[in-house]
């Protein structure tokens, strides 16, 4: 059906494009991609502007990621001033840098003037300092100061993600004055949901929601209807902590203040959603030992990000191999042990990974702390014991029947219970210890948890087997 659909689209008039650029699988339609690719190859500016200019920034971002590198650069060149630079906030870092590096700084300077400050900072922050300064020097003074102030904050902080355009009024203004100000001033942000109240030094006093403004008489002073901004966010706060504030208090926007509690920007929910997604992706990638890898990275960059943890894994694998070598004589006496060892290690590793995944996520969301750690540890121990008994009974029966040896079934069942307990403890204690000493538990917990379950499983299983053989 899909192939027929795309053939039908391709049979339409040359100037026809699909109403929806996405296929049923959520990817850019092959017909639309071919249509844009042909227009780029023909340098058909009119077709490109007609079919691309109305795309949402996220749709244009998906299109850029689907095109070949040379096609991306050509598309930006052909679109000229009609290219929506906000779409660069929707693509991988490598793609954004590739496009930006291909453009002259004066074109970038012209483009960032039309962007919200948070989007402009997002594009500028990965450029070389020399290029940043050259671009900023071409901007109007006020905008240059705002962007430079945001760029001065550390990476992955609220100050980097904030929007420096906001609406602020003094407390003695009336609602009528505020409404007139919002109607007449052309430099206000396009979208906002709160009006902030400040004193002459820009110190934050409170805020008023727009719905409150609309329901209040014009003669009422702002200070009478404002509320305290209980969730003002320090500009130096980590962006993940700021996102947690939004999640906990159901915020749509929040004031961002400097160390003197002066209003310097506003953080909005659309930026926070991006932060939540970014942080979740980072945790997921780090748990797999692949760092900040992206699909657009080169082979060399991808290899470089993965090799370090593979080397650590190699070292821990040698540790497991050393443990096995200590029981070489036992394995020689009973070859069945060699067949059963992977089962013990695999089940223990999977059980440890289950506990570790839940623990790392709970630490990231601050649901696990010193106050409830003891209760959670006890729960995981009981889960490990219960699961160990269930798996041990099944595995013991299968192993005993397979090798016609009841004692062997008892040995592997006993080893499985102990290893499942070790897996539960390793899965929760290793992330807790790493977090306690300032290390990121998402990065290295999996390797150390696997090491513990492998070593414990082999030592217990082969140790019990050795003891059993000696008794026999």
Phi, psi and omega in degrees: 000317184296318179297320178296321180297317183290325177296321178296319179296320180293338181276354180290174177302150184303332183268008182265140176229156180295145179297326178245122184284352182260144174273184182294336180274002178087356179266164176300134179300137179300323181295319180291320180296318178294323179298313179291321178299320178293320179295322178294315181298323179275357184054044182273086184297320183298315180296317181297314182294325180292319189265346184250331190296332182266002179292143173295155183301325179289324177293318178295323176299316178297321179296316180299320181291333181278337181281159174288156183308314182291330177290320178302309183298320179293321179298314179297319180296314183290327179288332178059228182289349179275354179287132181274102183292343178294341178294339180290345175279355184255003184245169177300153180303318183297320179292316180300315180294322179299317180290312183296320180295337181275354184255148174290150184297329180291328177290321178295319180299319179294323184288318185292341177294336181267000183261156167297151186300325180294322177291322179297317179296320181300323180281322185280334192294335182266000179280159174299150182301324179296316179292321177304311183295322179294321179289315181297326181296339181268000182267156173303152188305310184299315180292324179297317180296317181298313182292320180295322179297318179293321180290339179286341178284151181300156177297150178059036173244167179299327179298327178284330185266348186287161173258126185275353174271127179205170178251121180225138182224159176283158184291337184275354176293152174270167177299322179298314178300320181295317179297316179297321179298317180292329180283326190264328184283122183276353186260007180284156178298155183291326183226132175199155182238350181227149171247127183266149181248127185227159174267180184300338179266010181072016176288134185287125179254327183176195181208158177228130176283149182299324180295329177292321177300316183292335183263003184250144180295150185298332186279348182286137179283150182300322183296341180278338182246355181286157174237155179293142177271087185289347184239039174296139187252124175299141183297335181270001179293139177302140184299330178290322176294320178297319178297325179293325176298316178298317182293318185289323186251010177053050182274147171262330176204161180210143177289144175247128185238155177272190184294341178261013180063028174269141182290124180237348180179186180221139177255129185246161187297328181295324177289323181293322177300319177297320179296315180301315179295317181297315181293321179296319179295320179298315180298319181295317180293319181293325178295335176269001178072032181242012175060221181259040184295145177232157183296334183273358181294153178284167179301317182295316179295320179295315178298318182297326182283337184264328187302316184306314182284335173294324177293320176297318178298323178298318179296317180291329177294322177296327177296316177296319179297323178296318178299316180297321182296334179293339182248028182302318181297321179294317181295324179296325180287331181219100183296335180302331180298322180296326180286330185268341183302315180300329180294316180298314182293318183295311180296319178296318179296318179294319178296318178295321179295321178301309180296318182297319181299314178297319182293313181298319180293320179295324177292320181295325181266004180064021176280341179247122180216187185297336184281329181243006182299317181300316180295319181292321177299315179298320179297315182293325177297316180293321177297316179299319179294314181296311179296322179299318180295315180299309181294323182297317180298313181296313182294320180298318179295317181294313181296319180296318180288322182298311184260008178053044184216103182295321181298321178296321177298321178293319181298311183289329176295316179297317179296324182293318179299314181295318182291325178293325175294316178298322179296318179296316180293317180295320183297332180256324184284323181297311176299322180296317180293316178299317179294323181297326183259019171084004177273154179280112183295340181288336187281313192239359184299319186297320182294314182289326177295316178297320179299315181297314183292322179295308183297314180298315181299315181292316181298313183292312183296309182288328178294315178295322179295319178298315179298320181293318180295323179293322177295324180287000000 
